[in-house]
Amino acid sequence: SVSEGIFSLVNISKNQIKQSGLKKIFLNKEVRVKDEISLPINLINRGKIFPIYSGPKIEVLFEDENVLVLSKPIRVHSHPLQYDESDNLISFIREHNSKLLEVNLDEYDRGLLYRLDYETSGLIYYIKSSETHAKLRSNFKDLIKEKVYFAVVVGELKENGEVESMLETSGVKGSQVKVSASGRLCCISYEALEYNSNKNISLIKVSLNEGFKHQIRVQLQSIKHPICGDSLYGISKDFSRMYLHCYQYRFSLNNKEYDIKDNSIRSE
């Protein structure tokens, strides 16, 4: 049958074949000698990375034997969800050095230490060793010493502060996050840097203690200071982008201190 042929050719389970969207009548079809069968490229190349990047310019901030550090532009995905998605950091890394993708081969995010939202810009680490990647991921909270973001928010923040709340995913396939008594405890601290009275917006510096999907966006919204340009949790009108930028990640790796900053947001 078609499904048996796919199973023998592609590193995929029978259950995953059923979830591919192909109709049951087609999957059960008998294949004879010289028959021609068309299959979706995302199924045949499942787990592989599209080899071409044609998106906005991506700057390499730093590279050594352990890490590759990139500056992610806005409106670029951190990684693909299937083969035919090309304009993402992982496709860029394949162009840069395809051997780097031999990390965490079962996942599309490969060696990315963390992900940034599509609308978020800034610093992102790619770990070159599978062993080191697994170690950092499993001990992320303990090994990462500092995580700093810049954000431009609506309204004036006169003092430094902290936001602690319980967060959980909600909506279709966890597309959004909400504050909930049954969620996970998350905390951010912020430092008020500058206030523009004409536009009624503030530049703030945000530090994370842990990482949770949309955490900064949701928690700033919860204190009535949503991020400018955030169409999901804030106000997108009159803003050309979402003003959230990953500025700094600091950690130790193999007896070496990594403390790299991405200053590209300063030009905006």
C-alpha positions as a printed NumPy array, in Angstrom:
array([[  0.   ,   0.   ,   0.   ],
       [  0.98 ,   3.661,  -0.28 ],
       [  1.291,   3.966,   3.502],
       [  3.6  ,   0.935,   3.684],
       [  5.747,   2.443,   0.936],
       [  6.026,   5.745,   2.779],
       [  6.883,   3.959,   6.011],
       [  9.75 ,   2.08 ,   4.317],
       [ 11.167,   5.185,   2.619],
       [ 10.759,   7.918,   5.225],
       [ 11.761,   8.068,   8.902],
       [  8.178,   8.408,  10.072],
       [  5.771,   6.361,  12.153],
       [  2.525,   4.886,  10.852],
       [  0.628,   7.171,  13.212],
       [  2.4  ,  10.227,  11.772],
       [  1.492,   9.071,   8.257],
       [ -2.158,   9.001,   9.335],
       [ -1.792,  12.552,  10.644],
       [ -0.265,  13.804,   7.374],
       [ -3.617,  14.86 ,   5.919],
       [ -3.59 ,  12.251,   3.164],
       [ -6.91 ,  10.476,   2.74 ],
       [ -7.286,   6.947,   4.065],
       [ -8.452,   5.627,   0.687],
       [ -5.221,   6.925,  -0.881],
       [ -2.967,   5.551,   1.887],
       [ -4.562,   2.1  ,   1.53 ],
       [ -4.22 ,   2.114,  -2.26 ],
       [ -2.2  ,  -0.771,  -3.672],
       [  0.973,   0.253,  -5.49 ],
       [  1.934,  -1.773,  -8.559],
       [  5.124,  -1.866, -10.632],
       [  5.525,   1.323, -12.714],
       [  2.775,   3.149, -10.8  ],
       [  3.493,   6.844, -10.217],
       [  2.429,   8.265,  -6.868],
       [  2.691,  11.96 ,  -5.898],
       [  3.418,  12.698,  -2.249],
       [  3.689,  16.048,  -0.404],
       [  7.275,  17.302,  -0.204],
       [  6.785,  18.091,   3.506],
       [  6.091,  14.412,   4.111],
       [  9.006,  13.077,   2.055],
       [ 11.452,  15.626,   3.532],
       [ 10.032,  15.513,   7.026],
       [ 12.653,  16.676,   9.541],
       [ 14.937,  18.159,   6.887],
       [ 15.721,  21.872,   6.576],
       [ 15.007,  23.942,   3.474],
       [ 18.429,  24.963,   2.079],
       [ 17.689,  28.539,   0.999],
       [ 17.223,  31.688,   3.098],
       [ 15.918,  34.799,   1.313],
       [ 14.605,  36.882,   4.188],
       [ 15.975,  40.046,   5.836],
       [ 19.693,  40.278,   6.555],
       [ 20.789,  38.314,   9.612],
       [ 23.922,  39.457,  11.416],
       [ 26.331,  36.977,  12.995],
       [ 27.255,  38.611,  16.319],
       [ 29.747,  36.006,  17.513],
       [ 30.983,  32.512,  16.787],
       [ 33.407,  30.097,  18.402],
       [ 33.726,  26.337,  18.836],
       [ 30.702,  26.21 ,  21.178],
       [ 28.132,  28.691,  19.908],
       [ 26.86 ,  30.711,  16.981],
       [ 25.151,  33.947,  18.053],
       [ 22.753,  35.701,  15.683],
       [ 20.753,  38.921,  15.655],
       [ 17.208,  37.962,  14.635],
       [ 15.303,  40.622,  12.683],
       [ 11.605,  41.243,  13.288],
       [  9.124,  39.103,  11.37 ],
       [ 11.497,  36.187,  10.955],
       [ 10.669,  32.815,  12.505],
       [ 13.224,  31.214,  14.788],
       [ 12.707,  27.827,  13.141],
       [ 10.406,  26.09 ,  10.646],
       [  7.535,  23.767,  11.447],
       [  7.894,  21.819,   8.202],
       [ 10.298,  21.45 ,   5.293],
       [  8.941,  24.051,   2.833],
       [  9.292,  26.964,   5.29 ],
       [ 12.453,  28.767,   4.219],
       [ 12.785,  32.236,   5.758],
       [ 13.817,  31.282,   9.292],
       [ 17.026,  31.199,  11.325],
       [ 17.564,  27.477,  10.825],
       [ 17.504,  27.807,   7.028],
       [ 19.957,  30.699,   7.378],
       [ 22.241,  28.51 ,   9.498],
       [ 22.076,  25.768,   6.853],
       [ 23.38 ,  28.291,   4.315],
       [ 26.021,  29.481,   6.806],
       [ 27.27 ,  26.001,   7.714],
       [ 25.087,  22.942,   7.125],
       [ 27.197,  20.803,   9.507],
       [ 25.898,  22.881,  12.424],
       [ 22.458,  21.337,  11.938],
       [ 23.667,  17.932,  13.152],
       [ 22.317,  18.8  ,  16.609],
       [ 18.997,  17.71 ,  18.133],
       [ 18.071,  16.047,  14.832],
       [ 14.571,  15.016,  15.923],
       [ 13.417,  18.628,  16.278],
       [ 13.086,  21.483,  13.803],
       [ 14.625,  23.991,  16.215],
       [ 17.852,  21.937,  16.144],
       [ 20.48 ,  23.597,  18.404],
       [ 18.623,  26.793,  19.284],
       [ 19.008,  27.414,  23.002],
       [ 15.681,  29.281,  23.091],
       [ 13.194,  30.771,  20.64 ],
       [ 12.063,  34.314,  19.958],
       [  8.581,  35.21 ,  18.761],
       [  8.108,  36.075,  15.093],
       [  7.649,  39.78 ,  15.952],
       [ 10.498,  39.913,  18.493],
       [ 13.998,  40.933,  17.438],
       [ 17.354,  40.356,  19.032],
       [ 19.992,  37.999,  20.32 ],
       [ 19.645,  34.266,  19.849],
       [ 22.134,  31.462,  20.592],
       [ 22.689,  28.319,  18.554],
       [ 24.58 ,  25.574,  20.424],
       [ 26.899,  23.481,  18.262],
       [ 27.053,  20.311,  20.377],
       [ 24.126,  17.965,  21.03 ],
       [ 25.515,  17.11 ,  24.47 ],
       [ 25.934,  20.769,  25.452],
       [ 22.536,  21.679,  24.024],
       [ 20.828,  18.979,  26.085],
       [ 22.721,  20.068,  29.225],
       [ 21.747,  23.719,  28.824],
       [ 18.133,  22.93 ,  27.98 ],
       [ 17.676,  20.593,  30.944],
       [ 19.333,  23.03 ,  33.393],
       [ 18.249,  26.262,  31.716],
       [ 17.069,  28.092,  34.824],
       [ 20.221,  27.284,  36.818],
       [ 22.846,  27.841,  34.114],
       [ 21.537,  31.059,  32.56 ],
       [ 22.729,  33.902,  34.782],
       [ 21.086,  36.874,  33.09 ],
       [ 18.342,  37.393,  30.464],
       [ 17.654,  40.981,  29.476],
       [ 15.185,  42.514,  27.02 ],
       [ 14.316,  46.052,  25.985],
       [ 10.667,  46.984,  25.463],
       [  8.735,  50.113,  24.571],
       [  5.409,  50.169,  26.402],
       [  2.311,  52.312,  26.497],
       [  2.137,  54.853,  29.324],
       [  4.607,  56.12 ,  31.9  ],
       [  6.49 ,  53.888,  34.283],
       [  7.949,  56.168,  36.943],
       [  9.59 ,  53.533,  39.117],
       [ 11.327,  50.193,  38.761],
       [  9.194,  47.208,  39.598],
       [  8.428,  43.503,  39.447],
       [  5.52 ,  41.502,  38.063],
       [  4.74 ,  38.053,  39.445],
       [  1.802,  36.071,  38.101],
       [  0.565,  32.605,  37.205],
       [  0.554,  31.983,  33.439],
       [ -0.928,  29.269,  31.247],
       [ -1.487,  28.773,  27.531],
       [ -4.981,  29.214,  26.121],
       [ -6.832,  29.489,  22.81 ],
       [ -6.419,  27.338,  19.708],
       [ -3.397,  25.036,  20.177],
       [ -2.113,  27.284,  22.97 ],
       [ -1.778,  30.266,  20.637],
       [ -2.2  ,  32.727,  23.501],
       [ -1.21 ,  32.969,  27.143],
       [ -3.321,  34.234,  30.021],
       [ -2.962,  34.972,  33.708],
       [ -4.593,  32.125,  35.617],
       [ -4.655,  30.872,  39.196],
       [ -3.908,  27.352,  37.906],
       [ -0.93 ,  28.386,  35.761],
       [  2.819,  28.397,  36.287],
       [  4.406,  31.045,  38.511],
       [  6.483,  33.49 ,  36.414],
       [  8.277,  36.677,  37.331],
       [  9.834,  39.609,  35.492],
       [ 11.53 ,  42.722,  36.854],
       [ 11.793,  45.976,  34.95 ],
       [ 13.783,  49.192,  35.068],
       [ 12.25 ,  52.419,  33.772],
       [ 14.767,  54.06 ,  31.418],
       [ 13.061,  56.859,  29.489],
       [  9.604,  58.409,  29.021],
       [  8.347,  60.21 ,  25.898],
       [  5.533,  62.491,  27.056],
       [  4.538,  63.462,  23.497],
       [  3.84 ,  59.855,  22.534],
       [  3.041,  58.647,  26.071],
       [  5.424,  55.69 ,  25.773],
       [  8.242,  54.375,  27.973],
       [ 11.464,  52.536,  27.234],
       [ 12.109,  49.857,  29.85 ],
       [ 14.693,  47.174,  30.541],
       [ 13.208,  43.776,  31.444],
       [ 14.958,  40.906,  33.245],
       [ 13.624,  37.333,  33.251],
       [ 13.997,  34.681,  35.918],
       [ 12.664,  31.9  ,  33.692],
       [ 11.2  ,  31.487,  30.237],
       [  7.534,  31.046,  29.292],
       [  5.742,  31.621,  26.008],
       [  4.821,  35.328,  25.522],
       [  5.761,  35.921,  29.161],
       [  6.959,  39.532,  28.918],
       [  4.105,  40.503,  26.615],
       [  1.403,  39.08 ,  28.876],
       [  2.835,  40.331,  32.16 ],
       [  3.319,  43.897,  30.919],
       [ -0.238,  43.858,  29.62 ],
       [ -1.413,  42.677,  33.047],
       [ -0.09 ,  45.895,  34.651],
       [ -1.749,  48.082,  31.968],
       [  1.502,  48.811,  30.105],
       [  1.268,  46.671,  26.956],
       [  4.138,  46.589,  24.476],
       [  3.806,  49.061,  21.609],
       [  3.02 ,  47.324,  18.342],
       [  1.894,  44.058,  19.974],
       [ -1.258,  43.14 ,  18.035],
       [ -1.967,  40.106,  20.236],
       [ -1.664,  41.616,  23.725],
       [ -1.14 ,  45.32 ,  23.176],
       [ -1.763,  48.109,  20.692],
       [ -0.543,  47.76 ,  17.104],
       [ -2.066,  50.932,  15.65 ],
       [  0.472,  53.684,  14.812],
       [  3.455,  51.354,  15.343],
       [  5.501,  49.773,  12.552],
       [  6.67 ,  46.827,  14.661],
       [  6.37 ,  45.192,  18.077],
       [  8.969,  46.889,  20.277],
       [ 10.391,  43.931,  22.145],
       [ 14.084,  43.125,  21.711],
       [ 16.246,  40.403,  23.263],
       [ 19.341,  42.336,  24.32 ],
       [ 21.526,  40.061,  26.461],
       [ 21.982,  36.451,  27.584],
       [ 24.776,  35.625,  30.015],
       [ 25.885,  32.12 ,  31.015],
       [ 28.936,  29.916,  31.566],
       [ 29.747,  27.059,  29.224],
       [ 32.752,  24.733,  29.335],
       [ 34.547,  27.073,  31.784],
       [ 33.943,  30.024,  29.468],
       [ 31.775,  33.053,  30.21 ],
       [ 29.385,  34.18 ,  27.489],
       [ 28.018,  37.694,  27.819],
       [ 26.951,  38.967,  24.406],
       [ 24.699,  41.954,  23.691],
       [ 22.667,  42.886,  20.617],
       [ 22.605,  46.668,  20.21 ],
       [ 20.776,  46.719,  16.855],
       [ 17.586,  48.093,  18.451],
       [ 19.392,  51.324,  19.314],
       [ 19.132,  52.523,  15.715],
       [ 15.351,  52.525,  16.002]])
